[in-house]
Amino acid sequence: MLLPVTAAAPKQRFNLRRFLLSGSGWPYLLVPFIAIAIALELAHAEATLIFAASALGVIPTAALMGRATEELAARSGPGIGGFLNVTFGNAPELIIAFFALNEGLQEVVKASLVGSILGNILLVMGVAMIVGGRNRERQTFDRTAASAQSLMLLLAAVALAMPATFQLVSGGGLPNPAEEAVNFSGDLESISIGVSLILLATYLFGLLFSLRTHRRLFNPSHDAEEHGGEPWSVKRAVTMLALAGVAVGVMSEILVGSITEASETIGISPFFVGVIVVAIVGNAAEHWVAIYFAARDKMDLAVNIAIGSSAQIALFAAPVLVLLSFFVGDFPMALVFNGFELAAIFLAVLIGTHVANDGESTWFEGVQLLSVYAVLGLTFYFV
């Protein structure tokens, strides 16, 4: 039905344009790539084109899932809201990883987990500090909240390194980045399960700390206009969450199915695709929101998103995928990372912890973080 033109129409068009160009609205400009990716897959087009289209198609579906989750969480109180964020906060990455596990690409899964941690700490926080500090001498954020999250991430990094340490001390070798999957049986499976359960328990205590006992530190306010428009009803949020879940699943299946062939065609390793490309695609919408808040001098939110998302990957997503791998794929995925991944995790976490400890940031600190990310990316390219 065509609506009559009224004086309010220009305002509606202006609001829509402002939303699409805002921190959370721009991903929806990529919606056409969902149909393009499906069409290319059905036409059996070149793997490179399918991979590129599906990678861009993941971004708006992930953004919609994040928006629906936030709307539900806002109406459910801090307890249930925290549970919803845990369940769906990393759903796009988990869905992509699920299909990768099903295809036997366990090393790509581990690379994408490491890439998400690196991307949040180095890339996102680096760009946020540059954008936010370009016209300001310095920006401040709550050092207590940032330090608590960075310490949690450091503890997770220690836990993630211990299975690899056990493998080396026992006389075994670490995975080769060029391999798709390595079957570590016996004790390493038991260690991986134990570490995963400990990390999940630590994450639950972290939720209690951030959502209950120290809630004010971790919930700085932000403008409602960031979402654009009126708040969603529960029915609409649930419907959108279901639709987004289906769309993410379709895009993820197409994306994962084209990784191996596309990487061979382009001439880069699946390891680089996982640690850089897939990691950025799965978190792109959330990354942009952090940068958007930094530009508006809301570094508390930007730092919480960057460090908090990394902690959520290490403490929640990685353990869940280990446990899930016992039911998906040919054999379980052990938490044994290769040497490049281990070095990158510890370097990134140590740098992120140092930056977060003083509660201040400048644009030059952002340049330094990006420099580290560029060095790691360059090294990964030649692996």
ABEGO torsion letter per residue (X at the ends): XBBBBBAAAAAAAAAAAAAAABAAAAAAAAAAAAAAAAAAAAAGBBAAAAAAAAAAAAAAAAAAAAAAAAAAAAAAEAAAAAAAAAAAAAAAAAAAAAAAAAAGBAAAAAAAAAAAAAAAAAAAAAAAAAAAAAABABBBBBAAAAAAAAAAAAAAAAAAAAAAAAAAAAGBBBBBAABABBBBBEAAAAAAAAAAAAAAAAAAAAAAAAAAAAAAAABBBBBAAAAEEBBBBAAAAAAAAAAAAAAAAAAAAAAAAAAAAAAAAAGBBAAAAAAAAAAAAAAAAAAAAAAAAAAAGBAAAAAAAAAAAAAAAAAAAAAAAAAAAAABEABBBBBBBBAAAAAAAAAAAAAAAAAAAAGBBBAAAAAAAAAAAAAAAAAAAAX
